[in-house]
């Protein structure tokens, strides 16, 4: 399986109670469809701090190949939320199965603004985000899967 073309980790991600991903070509705005994203930017969020944790870059490929989507999903490890312009229903459901909630936002939504909103709405429950009983091997299972399910919609 082809992984991300480039993958940058900046700090230990274990110290961040919440990790959030953005489909962004410029690091500043949400401007990409998840399945066609060339870059996923992951931030750690605390009540009083945000920090860039990880950047994964992918080659641009058309279509819904399982390998392409699986690589992007694997880059979301430990994330609780993904912000993107669009996402297919099937992929949306697959993300929910691994504990990642996808949120569609308008073109060029400012990432700094979204991060600030998260901090403003911080609550005791969010400070103690759990891994929601996530199976630690869920990404391995996803990558080992040999069947891709995509629904045709009229």
TIRO-2110 file (N, C-alpha, C; in Angstrom, 1 decimal):
// TIRO-2110
0.8, -1.2, 0.0, N, 1, A
0.0, 0.0, 0.0, CA, 1, A
0.9, 1.2, 0.0, C, 1, A
0.5, 2.2, -0.8, N, 2, A
1.2, 3.4, -0.9, CA, 2, A
0.8, 4.3, 0.3, C, 2, A
1.7, 4.8, 1.1, N, 3, A
1.4, 5.7, 2.2, CA, 3, A
1.5, 7.1, 1.8, C, 3, A
1.4, 8.0, 2.7, N, 4, A
1.5, 9.4, 2.4, CA, 4, A
2.9, 9.7, 1.8, C, 4, A
2.9, 10.6, 0.8, N, 5, A
4.2, 10.9, 0.2, CA, 5, A
5.2, 11.5, 1.2, C, 5, A
4.6, 12.4, 2.1, N, 6, A
5.5, 13.0, 3.1, CA, 6, A
4.6, 13.0, 4.4, C, 6, A
5.3, 12.8, 5.5, N, 7, A
4.6, 12.7, 6.8, CA, 7, A
5.5, 13.4, 7.8, C, 7, A
5.0, 14.4, 8.4, N, 8, A
5.8, 15.2, 9.4, CA, 8, A
5.1, 15.2, 10.8, C, 8, A
5.8, 14.6, 11.8, N, 9, A
5.3, 14.7, 13.2, CA, 9, A
6.2, 15.8, 13.8, C, 9, A
5.5, 16.7, 14.6, N, 10, A
6.3, 17.8, 15.2, CA, 10, A
6.6, 17.6, 16.7, C, 10, A
5.7, 16.9, 17.4, N, 11, A
5.9, 16.7, 18.8, CA, 11, A
5.2, 15.4, 19.2, C, 11, A
5.4, 15.0, 20.5, N, 12, A
4.7, 13.8, 21.0, CA, 12, A
3.2, 14.1, 21.0, C, 12, A
2.4, 13.3, 20.3, N, 13, A
1.0, 13.5, 20.2, CA, 13, A
0.2, 13.0, 21.4, C, 13, A
0.9, 12.3, 22.3, N, 14, A
0.2, 11.7, 23.4, CA, 14, A
-0.2, 12.7, 24.5, C, 14, A
0.4, 13.9, 24.5, N, 15, A
0.1, 14.9, 25.5, CA, 15, A
-1.1, 15.8, 25.1, C, 15, A
-1.8, 15.5, 24.0, N, 16, A
-2.9, 16.3, 23.6, CA, 16, A
-4.2, 15.6, 23.8, C, 16, A
-5.1, 16.2, 24.6, N, 17, A
-6.4, 15.5, 24.8, CA, 17, A
-7.3, 15.5, 23.6, C, 17, A
-7.1, 16.4, 22.7, N, 18, A
-7.9, 16.4, 21.5, CA, 18, A
-7.1, 16.7, 20.3, C, 18, A
-7.3, 15.9, 19.3, N, 19, A
-6.6, 16.1, 18.0, CA, 19, A
-7.6, 16.3, 16.9, C, 19, A
-7.4, 17.3, 16.1, N, 20, A
-8.4, 17.6, 15.0, CA, 20, A
-7.6, 17.8, 13.7, C, 20, A
-8.2, 17.3, 12.6, N, 21, A
-7.6, 17.3, 11.3, CA, 21, A
-8.4, 18.2, 10.4, C, 21, A
-7.6, 18.8, 9.4, N, 22, A
-8.2, 19.7, 8.4, CA, 22, A
-7.7, 19.3, 7.0, C, 22, A
-8.6, 19.2, 6.1, N, 23, A
-8.2, 19.0, 4.7, CA, 23, A
-7.8, 20.4, 4.1, C, 23, A
-6.5, 20.6, 4.0, N, 24, A
-6.1, 22.0, 3.6, CA, 24, A
-4.9, 21.9, 2.7, C, 24, A
-4.9, 22.7, 1.7, N, 25, A
-3.7, 22.8, 0.8, CA, 25, A
-2.7, 23.9, 1.2, C, 25, A
-3.2, 24.8, 2.1, N, 26, A
-2.3, 25.9, 2.4, CA, 26, A
-2.0, 26.1, 3.9, C, 26, A
-2.4, 25.1, 4.8, N, 27, A
-2.3, 25.1, 6.2, CA, 27, A
-3.1, 26.2, 6.9, C, 27, A
-3.9, 27.0, 6.2, N, 28, A
-4.6, 28.1, 6.8, CA, 28, A
-6.1, 28.0, 6.6, C, 28, A
-6.6, 27.3, 5.6, N, 29, A
-8.0, 27.2, 5.3, CA, 29, A
-8.4, 25.8, 4.9, C, 29, A
-9.6, 25.5, 5.2, N, 30, A
-10.2, 24.2, 4.8, CA, 30, A
-10.6, 24.4, 3.4, C, 30, A
-10.0, 23.7, 2.4, N, 31, A
-10.3, 23.9, 1.0, CA, 31, A
-10.2, 22.7, 0.2, C, 31, A
-10.4, 21.5, 0.8, N, 32, A
-10.3, 20.2, 0.0, CA, 32, A
-11.4, 19.2, 0.4, C, 32, A
-11.8, 18.4, -0.5, N, 33, A
-12.6, 17.2, -0.3, CA, 33, A
-11.7, 16.2, 0.3, C, 33, A
-12.2, 15.5, 1.3, N, 34, A
-11.4, 14.5, 2.0, CA, 34, A
-10.7, 13.5, 1.1, C, 34, A
-11.5, 12.8, 0.2, N, 35, A
-11.0, 11.8, -0.7, CA, 35, A
-10.0, 12.3, -1.7, C, 35, A
-10.0, 13.6, -2.0, N, 36, A
-9.1, 14.1, -3.0, CA, 36, A
-8.0, 15.0, -2.3, C, 36, A
-8.0, 15.0, -1.0, N, 37, A
-7.1, 16.0, -0.3, CA, 37, A
-5.6, 15.6, -0.6, C, 37, A
-4.8, 16.6, -0.8, N, 38, A
-3.4, 16.4, -1.0, CA, 38, A
-2.6, 16.6, 0.3, C, 38, A
-3.3, 17.2, 1.3, N, 39, A
-2.7, 17.4, 2.6, CA, 39, A
-3.7, 17.4, 3.7, C, 39, A
-3.4, 16.7, 4.8, N, 40, A
-4.2, 16.7, 6.0, CA, 40, A
-3.3, 17.3, 7.1, C, 40, A
-3.8, 18.3, 7.7, N, 41, A
-3.1, 19.0, 8.8, CA, 41, A
-3.7, 18.7, 10.1, C, 41, A
-3.0, 18.2, 11.1, N, 42, A
-3.5, 17.8, 12.4, CA, 42, A
-3.0, 18.7, 13.5, C, 42, A
-3.9, 19.3, 14.3, N, 43, A
-3.6, 20.1, 15.4, CA, 43, A
-4.0, 19.4, 16.7, C, 43, A
-3.2, 19.7, 17.7, N, 44, A
-3.6, 19.3, 19.1, CA, 44, A
-4.2, 20.5, 19.7, C, 44, A
-5.3, 20.2, 20.5, N, 45, A
-6.1, 21.3, 21.1, CA, 45, A
-6.2, 21.1, 22.6, C, 45, A
-5.9, 22.2, 23.3, N, 46, A
-6.1, 22.2, 24.8, CA, 46, A
-6.9, 23.5, 25.0, C, 46, A
-7.4, 23.6, 26.2, N, 47, A
-8.2, 24.8, 26.5, CA, 47, A
-7.5, 26.1, 26.3, C, 47, A
-6.2, 26.1, 26.5, N, 48, A
-5.4, 27.4, 26.4, CA, 48, A
-4.3, 27.3, 25.3, C, 48, A
-4.3, 26.3, 24.5, N, 49, A
-3.2, 26.1, 23.6, CA, 49, A
-3.6, 25.2, 22.4, C, 49, A
-3.0, 25.6, 21.2, N, 50, A
-3.2, 24.7, 20.0, CA, 50, A
-1.8, 24.6, 19.4, C, 50, A
-1.5, 23.4, 18.8, N, 51, A
-0.2, 23.3, 18.2, CA, 51, A
-0.3, 22.3, 17.0, C, 51, A
0.4, 22.7, 16.0, N, 52, A
0.5, 21.8, 14.8, CA, 52, A
1.2, 20.5, 15.2, C, 52, A
0.6, 19.4, 15.0, N, 53, A
1.2, 18.1, 15.5, CA, 53, A
1.7, 17.3, 14.3, C, 53, A
1.0, 17.3, 13.2, N, 54, A
1.3, 16.4, 12.1, CA, 54, A
0.8, 17.0, 10.8, C, 54, A
1.6, 16.7, 9.7, N, 55, A
1.1, 17.0, 8.4, CA, 55, A
1.4, 15.7, 7.5, C, 55, A
0.4, 15.3, 6.8, N, 56, A
0.5, 14.2, 5.9, CA, 56, A
0.2, 14.7, 4.5, C, 56, A
1.1, 14.5, 3.5, N, 57, A
0.9, 14.9, 2.1, CA, 57, A
0.7, 13.7, 1.3, C, 57, A
-0.2, 13.8, 0.3, N, 58, A
-0.6, 12.7, -0.6, CA, 58, A
-0.5, 13.2, -2.0, C, 58, A
-0.3, 12.2, -2.9, N, 59, A
-0.3, 12.6, -4.3, CA, 59, A
-1.8, 12.7, -4.8, C, 59, A
-2.0, 13.5, -5.7, N, 60, A
-3.4, 13.7, -6.2, CA, 60, A
-3.8, 12.5, -7.1, C, 60, A
-4.8, 11.9, -6.7, N, 61, A
-5.3, 10.7, -7.5, CA, 61, A
-6.8, 10.9, -7.6, C, 61, A
-7.4, 10.5, -8.8, N, 62, A
-8.8, 10.6, -9.0, CA, 62, A
-9.4, 9.2, -8.6, C, 62, A
-10.7, 9.2, -8.4, N, 63, A
-11.5, 8.0, -8.1, CA, 63, A
-11.5, 7.7, -6.6, C, 63, A
-12.1, 6.6, -6.3, N, 64, A
-12.3, 6.2, -4.9, CA, 64, A
-11.6, 4.8, -4.6, C, 64, A
-10.3, 4.7, -5.0, N, 65, A
-9.6, 3.5, -4.7, CA, 65, A
-9.5, 3.3, -3.2, C, 65, A
-9.7, 2.1, -2.8, N, 66, A
-9.6, 1.8, -1.3, CA, 66, A
-8.3, 2.2, -0.7, C, 66, A
-7.2, 2.0, -1.4, N, 67, A
-5.8, 2.3, -0.9, CA, 67, A
-5.7, 3.8, -0.7, C, 67, A
-6.2, 4.6, -1.6, N, 68, A
-6.1, 6.1, -1.5, CA, 68, A
-6.9, 6.5, -0.2, C, 68, A
-8.1, 6.0, 0.0, N, 69, A
-8.9, 6.5, 1.1, CA, 69, A
-8.3, 5.9, 2.4, C, 69, A
-7.9, 4.7, 2.4, N, 70, A
-7.3, 4.0, 3.6, CA, 70, A
-6.1, 4.8, 4.1, C, 70, A
-5.2, 5.3, 3.2, N, 71, A
-4.0, 6.0, 3.6, CA, 71, A
-4.5, 7.3, 4.3, C, 71, A
-5.5, 8.0, 3.7, N, 72, A
-5.9, 9.2, 4.3, CA, 72, A
-6.6, 9.0, 5.7, C, 72, A
-7.3, 7.9, 5.8, N, 73, A
-7.9, 7.5, 7.1, CA, 73, A
-6.9, 7.2, 8.1, C, 73, A
-5.8, 6.5, 7.7, N, 74, A
-4.7, 6.2, 8.6, CA, 74, A
-4.0, 7.4, 9.2, C, 74, A
-4.0, 8.5, 8.4, N, 75, A
-3.4, 9.7, 8.8, CA, 75, A
-4.2, 10.4, 9.9, C, 75, A
-5.4, 10.0, 10.1, N, 76, A
-6.3, 10.6, 11.1, CA, 76, A
-6.2, 9.9, 12.5, C, 76, A
-5.2, 9.0, 12.6, N, 77, A
-5.1, 8.2, 13.9, CA, 77, A
-5.1, 9.2, 15.1, C, 77, A
-5.9, 8.9, 16.1, N, 78, A
-6.0, 9.7, 17.3, CA, 78, A
-6.8, 11.0, 17.2, C, 78, A
-7.3, 11.3, 16.0, N, 79, A
-8.1, 12.5, 15.8, CA, 79, A
-9.6, 12.2, 16.2, C, 79, A
-10.2, 13.2, 16.7, N, 80, A
-11.7, 13.0, 17.0, CA, 80, A
-12.5, 13.7, 16.0, C, 80, A
-12.0, 14.6, 15.2, N, 81, A
-12.8, 15.4, 14.2, CA, 81, A
-11.9, 15.7, 13.0, C, 81, A
-12.6, 15.7, 11.8, N, 82, A
-12.0, 16.0, 10.6, CA, 82, A
-12.9, 17.1, 9.9, C, 82, A
-12.3, 18.2, 9.6, N, 83, A
-13.0, 19.3, 8.8, CA, 83, A
-12.6, 19.2, 7.4, C, 83, A
-13.6, 19.2, 6.5, N, 84, A
-13.3, 19.1, 5.0, CA, 84, A
-14.4, 19.8, 4.3, C, 84, A
-14.2, 20.0, 3.0, N, 85, A
-15.3, 20.6, 2.1, CA, 85, A
-16.4, 19.6, 1.9, C, 85, A
-16.0, 18.3, 1.6, N, 86, A
-17.0, 17.3, 1.3, CA, 86, A
-16.4, 15.9, 1.6, C, 86, A
-17.3, 15.0, 1.7, N, 87, A
-16.9, 13.6, 2.0, CA, 87, A
-18.0, 12.7, 1.6, C, 87, A
-17.7, 11.6, 1.0, N, 88, A
-18.7, 10.6, 0.5, CA, 88, A
-19.4, 9.9, 1.7, C, 88, A
-20.6, 9.5, 1.5, N, 89, A
-21.4, 8.9, 2.6, CA, 89, A
-20.7, 7.6, 3.2, C, 89, A
-20.2, 6.8, 2.3, N, 90, A
-19.6, 5.6, 2.7, CA, 90, A
-18.3, 5.9, 3.5, C, 90, A
-17.5, 6.8, 3.1, N, 91, A
-16.3, 7.2, 3.8, CA, 91, A
-16.7, 7.8, 5.1, C, 91, A
-17.7, 8.6, 5.1, N, 92, A
-18.2, 9.3, 6.4, CA, 92, A
-18.5, 8.2, 7.4, C, 92, A
-19.2, 7.2, 7.0, N, 93, A
-19.6, 6.1, 7.9, CA, 93, A
-18.3, 5.3, 8.4, C, 93, A
-17.4, 5.1, 7.5, N, 94, A
-16.2, 4.4, 7.9, CA, 94, A
-15.4, 5.2, 8.9, C, 94, A
-15.4, 6.5, 8.7, N, 95, A
-14.7, 7.3, 9.7, CA, 95, A
-15.4, 7.2, 11.1, C, 95, A
-16.7, 7.3, 11.1, N, 96, A
-17.4, 7.1, 12.4, CA, 96, A
-17.1, 5.8, 13.0, C, 96, A
-16.9, 4.7, 12.3, N, 97, A
-16.6, 3.4, 12.8, CA, 97, A
-15.2, 3.4, 13.5, C, 97, A
-14.3, 4.3, 13.1, N, 98, A
-13.0, 4.4, 13.8, CA, 98, A
-12.9, 5.6, 14.8, C, 98, A
-14.1, 6.2, 15.0, N, 99, A
-14.1, 7.2, 16.0, CA, 99, A
-13.8, 8.6, 15.6, C, 99, A
-13.9, 8.9, 14.3, N, 100, A
-13.6, 10.2, 13.8, CA, 100, A
-14.9, 10.8, 13.2, C, 100, A
-15.2, 12.0, 13.6, N, 101, A
-16.4, 12.7, 13.1, CA, 101, A
-16.0, 13.7, 12.1, C, 101, A
-16.6, 13.5, 10.9, N, 102, A
-16.3, 14.5, 9.8, CA, 102, A
-17.3, 15.6, 9.8, C, 102, A
-16.8, 16.8, 9.6, N, 103, A
-17.7, 18.0, 9.5, CA, 103, A
-17.4, 18.7, 8.2, C, 103, A
-18.4, 19.0, 7.5, N, 104, A
-18.3, 19.7, 6.2, CA, 104, A
-18.4, 21.2, 6.5, C, 104, A
-17.5, 22.0, 6.0, N, 105, A
-17.5, 23.4, 6.2, CA, 105, A
-17.4, 24.1, 4.8, C, 105, A
-17.8, 25.4, 4.7, N, 106, A
-17.7, 26.1, 3.5, CA, 106, A
-16.2, 26.3, 3.0, C, 106, A
-16.1, 26.4, 1.7, N, 107, A
-14.8, 26.7, 1.1, CA, 107, A
-14.0, 27.8, 1.8, C, 107, A
-12.8, 27.6, 2.0, N, 108, A
-11.9, 28.6, 2.6, CA, 108, A
-12.2, 29.0, 4.1, C, 108, A
-12.8, 28.1, 4.8, N, 109, A
-13.1, 28.3, 6.2, CA, 109, A
-11.7, 28.4, 6.9, C, 109, A
-11.5, 29.4, 7.7, N, 110, A
-10.3, 29.7, 8.4, CA, 110, A
-10.0, 28.7, 9.5, C, 110, A
-8.9, 28.0, 9.5, N, 111, A
-8.5, 27.0, 10.5, CA, 111, A
-8.3, 27.6, 11.8, C, 111, A
-7.7, 28.7, 11.9, N, 112, A
-7.4, 29.4, 13.2, CA, 112, A
-8.7, 29.8, 13.9, C, 112, A
-9.7, 30.2, 13.1, N, 113, A
-11.0, 30.5, 13.6, CA, 113, A
-11.7, 29.2, 14.2, C, 113, A
-11.6, 28.1, 13.5, N, 114, A
-12.2, 26.9, 14.0, CA, 114, A
-11.5, 26.4, 15.3, C, 114, A
-10.2, 26.5, 15.3, N, 115, A
-9.5, 26.2, 16.5, CA, 115, A
-9.9, 27.1, 17.7, C, 115, A
-10.0, 28.3, 17.5, N, 116, A
-10.4, 29.3, 18.5, CA, 116, A
-11.8, 28.9, 19.0, C, 116, A
-12.7, 28.6, 18.1, N, 117, A
-14.1, 28.2, 18.5, CA, 117, A
-14.1, 27.0, 19.4, C, 117, A
-13.2, 26.0, 19.1, N, 118, A
-13.1, 24.8, 19.9, CA, 118, A
-12.7, 25.2, 21.3, C, 118, A
-11.7, 26.1, 21.4, N, 119, A
-11.2, 26.5, 22.7, CA, 119, A
-12.3, 27.3, 23.5, C, 119, A
-13.1, 28.1, 22.8, N, 120, A
-14.1, 28.9, 23.5, CA, 120, A
-15.2, 28.0, 24.0, C, 120, A
-15.4, 26.8, 23.4, N, 121, A
-16.5, 25.9, 23.8, CA, 121, A
-16.0, 24.7, 24.6, C, 121, A
-14.8, 24.9, 25.1, N, 122, A
-14.1, 23.8, 25.9, CA, 122, A
-14.9, 23.6, 27.1, C, 122, A
-15.1, 22.3, 27.5, N, 123, A
-15.8, 21.9, 28.7, CA, 123, A
-15.1, 20.9, 29.4, C, 123, A
-15.5, 20.6, 30.6, N, 124, A
-14.8, 19.5, 31.4, CA, 124, A
-14.8, 18.2, 30.6, C, 124, A
-15.9, 17.9, 29.9, N, 125, A
-16.0, 16.7, 29.2, CA, 125, A
-15.0, 16.6, 28.0, C, 125, A
-14.8, 17.8, 27.4, N, 126, A
-13.9, 17.8, 26.2, CA, 126, A
-12.4, 17.7, 26.7, C, 126, A
-12.2, 18.2, 27.9, N, 127, A
-10.8, 18.2, 28.4, CA, 127, A
-10.4, 16.7, 28.7, C, 127, A
-11.4, 15.9, 28.9, N, 128, A
-11.1, 14.5, 29.2, CA, 128, A
-11.6, 13.6, 28.1, C, 128, A
-11.3, 14.0, 26.8, N, 129, A
-11.7, 13.2, 25.7, CA, 129, A
-11.0, 11.8, 25.8, C, 129, A
-11.9, 10.8, 25.8, N, 130, A
-11.3, 9.5, 25.8, CA, 130, A
-11.2, 8.9, 24.4, C, 130, A
-10.6, 7.8, 24.3, N, 131, A
-10.4, 7.2, 23.0, CA, 131, A
-11.7, 6.5, 22.6, C, 131, A
-12.8, 6.7, 23.3, N, 132, A
-14.1, 6.2, 23.1, CA, 132, A
-14.1, 4.7, 22.8, C, 132, A
-13.3, 4.0, 23.7, N, 133, A
-13.2, 2.5, 23.5, CA, 133, A
-12.7, 2.1, 22.2, C, 133, A
-11.8, 2.9, 21.6, N, 134, A
-11.3, 2.6, 20.3, CA, 134, A
-10.4, 1.3, 20.3, C, 134, A
-10.5, 0.5, 19.4, N, 135, A
-9.7, -0.7, 19.2, CA, 135, A
-8.3, -0.2, 18.7, C, 135, A
-7.2, -0.4, 19.5, N, 136, A
-5.9, 0.1, 19.0, CA, 136, A
-5.5, -0.5, 17.7, C, 136, A
-6.0, -1.6, 17.3, N, 137, A
-5.7, -2.2, 16.0, CA, 137, A
-6.6, -1.8, 14.8, C, 137, A
-7.5, -0.8, 15.1, N, 138, A
-8.5, -0.5, 14.1, CA, 138, A
-7.9, 0.0, 12.7, C, 138, A
-6.8, 0.7, 12.7, N, 139, A
-6.2, 1.1, 11.5, CA, 139, A
-5.6, -0.1, 10.7, C, 139, A
-5.0, -1.0, 11.5, N, 140, A
-4.4, -2.2, 10.8, CA, 140, A
-5.5, -3.0, 10.2, C, 140, A
-6.7, -3.1, 10.9, N, 141, A
-7.8, -3.8, 10.3, CA, 141, A
-8.3, -3.1, 9.0, C, 141, A
-8.4, -1.8, 9.1, N, 142, A
-8.9, -1.0, 7.9, CA, 142, A
-7.9, -1.3, 6.8, C, 142, A
-6.6, -1.2, 7.0, N, 143, A
-5.7, -1.3, 5.9, CA, 143, A
-5.6, -2.7, 5.4, C, 143, A
-5.9, -3.7, 6.2, N, 144, A
-5.9, -5.1, 5.8, CA, 144, A
-7.2, -5.5, 5.0, C, 144, A
-8.2, -4.7, 5.1, N, 145, A
-9.4, -5.0, 4.4, CA, 145, A
-9.2, -5.0, 2.9, C, 145, A
-9.9, -6.0, 2.3, N, 146, A
-9.7, -6.1, 0.8, CA, 146, A
-11.0, -5.8, 0.0, C, 146, A
-11.9, -5.3, 0.7, N, 147, A
-13.2, -5.0, 0.0, CA, 147, A
-13.6, -3.5, 0.2, C, 147, A
-13.8, -2.8, -0.9, N, 148, A
-14.2, -1.4, -0.8, CA, 148, A
-15.7, -1.3, -1.1, C, 148, A
-16.4, -0.6, -0.3, N, 149, A
-17.8, -0.4, -0.5, CA, 149, A
-18.1, 1.0, -0.8, C, 149, A
-18.7, 1.3, -2.0, N, 150, A
-19.0, 2.6, -2.4, CA, 150, A
-20.4, 2.5, -3.0, C, 150, A
-21.3, 3.3, -2.4, N, 151, A
-22.7, 3.3, -2.9, CA, 151, A
-22.9, 4.2, -4.1, C, 151, A
-23.7, 3.8, -5.0, N, 152, A
-24.0, 4.6, -6.2, CA, 152, A
-25.3, 5.4, -5.8, C, 152, A
-25.2, 6.7, -6.0, N, 153, A
-26.4, 7.5, -5.7, CA, 153, A
-26.9, 8.1, -7.0, C, 153, A
-28.2, 8.2, -7.2, N, 154, A
-28.7, 8.8, -8.4, CA, 154, A
-28.5, 10.3, -8.5, C, 154, A
END
